[in-house]
Amino acid sequence: MIFGKIDYLNLLPFHVFLKSAPLSSQIKKAIEFKKGVPSKLNRALNARKIDAAVISSIASKKSNLKKLNFGIVAKKDVKSVLVRKNSDMKFDPASASSNALAKVLNLNGEVIIGDRALKAYLSEGKECFYDLGQIWHEKTNLPFVFGRFSYVKNGSFYKRLVAKFLQKNIKIPNYIL
């Protein structure tokens, strides 16, 4: 099993869960992780180079991949998907959903996502950015789904795994924080 892994803070609880999940040692040895940004994992999953990953919601909708009700969702502000105000239009090569959302919301500026966006938000201040999750919520009163768990095989395994994760309250160890 080859699982696509995004190393962003918003998926950290899931990755901590995977390390401590009650899986047989045979399955733990069989799981291989391929790290990448969402746009890279979109391509890898569609090309069947990986078996499952949380990929861009726009890519999961356009594909014939199987999907689970698990992903990256912003109920209001998200602070990790931003458009820099007063900057030239530039899409983030790591994202498909965020770039599309910036277009839909007609926001011009540099799109930045993930940990890089969180660092910029903290160092430069919120007044320098549009928060895509917040603006989407203000316009629609709905949450926005940035990423969705998708897979090409081993569906029953991933369904059980995600169901177990959703039942748990994951604590992030201090040494990671």
NORVEN-V545125 format. One record per helix or strand. SS is the DSSP state (A for helix, B for strand). FROM is the first residue (numbers start at 1). TO is the last residue. If there is no record, write none. Layout:
# NORVEN-V545125
ss->[SS & SS]
from->[FROM & FROM]
to->[TO & TO]
This chain:
# NORVEN-V545125
ss->[B & A & A & B & A & B & A & B & B & B & A & B & A & A & B & A & B & A]
from->[2 & 9 & 25 & 32 & 38 & 52 & 57 & 66 & 81 & 90 & 97 & 110 & 114 & 126 & 129 & 132 & 144 & 155]
to->[5 & 20 & 30 & 35 & 46 & 56 & 62 & 74 & 84 & 90 & 104 & 113 & 124 & 128 & 131 & 140 & 151 & 167]
